[in-house]
Amino acid sequence: MRKLLLRAGGLLLLALIFQSTLLAQSHAPTLAIGTPAPDFKLPGTDGKTYTLKDFAKAPVLAVLFTCNHCPTAQAYEDRVIQLVKDYGDKGLQMVAISSNDPSAIRLDELGYTDLSDTQEEMRIRAKEKNYNFPYLYDGDTQAAANAYGPVATPHIFIFDKDRNLQYVGRIDDVEKPSGTPKNRDARNAIEAMLAGKPVPVPITKTFGCSLKWAEKEKGVSTERDKWAKEPVSVAMIDEAGIKKLIKNDSDKLRLINVWATWCGPCVAEFPDFMTMHHMYRGRDFEFVSISADSPDKKDKVLKFLQGKYASNPNYLINFEDKYKLIEAIDPNWQGALPYTILVEPGGKIVYAKQGPIDPYQMRKVIVENKYVGRFY
């Protein structure tokens, strides 16, 4: 019997390896230098649909595979915009493509962003950053990614006037926007091509986030299964305990939400806080909930939290006087629920909102805070 089990286990392992190999082989390799640009037909954030022919007049075409959520992609956004400012009038056409399948992105992969990679979120990013180039969505079919073969975001492909590939790889060799690159490879390639000269270094490696292929959707369901197994608890807290939370002697940015099971807006928005908890908990960030329910409602509060996979620190006040709660949380709070504050280490309240939050704006405040940030 033991031998049969070992044999079955070995066959299962071989099957998994074979399946992984097939998945890896199902995506095209990165285009070789000299290869003609593959055509595409993709929707843009501006409502238009684009094909390769729409850029036929440009002497140089740069196709950049990027996305919203990747910290490396975000680190290069302003430099890509600057490339277009510097060379757009001289013959460069930049086209950005996001090929990530939004449904294949786990929340713990969104720790450096306020936006994922849906079409709607792409429109938000393009508008906020004032992109001066088309931003196209390839996440449904991932046909463009399979044709070009990007390995990470960002990954840039630069084609000459005949649309043959002359450069592929990184934009430059320094990820952080504050750094000074030693090798501005994409810029050098563009300048050489506009001048009719050979590209000095036609191929470089590129660093960034892996593409989120459709088959990675299984990882999302696995992530949810793990949440269901995490312990959820609620502890009683007094005024002194609340004041200690606000003082925030930790090294983490602390998001505190005061809510109650009888508060409709509180219950409605609580899943948004769980999204943030699962997005940012791997960073220097902590979400804390404080229930304003009566102390005898602990079982009801716990049941609600368990249904939301609230494995974060949760508290229930151990006193009835709600005015004491108000003063302990924030003297500026007028008392309406829900109430949300963001507290930096040392106790500085940098955000306070009475009433429901705007989830996107809340994520934006978190990720742009110095204790979290968008970049590595």
Secondary structure as UniProt FT lines:
FT   HELIX           2..25
FT   TURN            33..34
FT   STRAND          41..44
FT   TURN            45..46
FT   STRAND          49..51
FT   HELIX           52..55
FT   TURN            56..57
FT   STRAND          60..65
FT   HELIX           71..87
FT   HELIX           88..90
FT   STRAND          92..98
FT   HELIX           102..104
FT   HELIX           107..109
FT   TURN            111..112
FT   HELIX           119..129
FT   STRAND          135..137
FT   TURN            139..141
FT   HELIX           143..148
FT   STRAND          155..159
FT   TURN            161..162
FT   STRAND          164..169
FT   TURN            177..178
FT   HELIX           185..194
FT   TURN            195..196
FT   HELIX           214..216
FT   HELIX           217..229
FT   STRAND          235..237
FT   HELIX           239..247
FT   STRAND          253..259
FT   TURN            261..262
FT   HELIX           264..280
FT   TURN            281..282
FT   STRAND          285..291
FT   HELIX           295..297
FT   HELIX           298..307
FT   TURN            308..309
FT   STRAND          314..317
FT   HELIX           322..329
FT   TURN            331..332
FT   STRAND          339..343
FT   TURN            345..346
FT   STRAND          349..354
FT   HELIX           359..367
FT   TURN            370..372
//
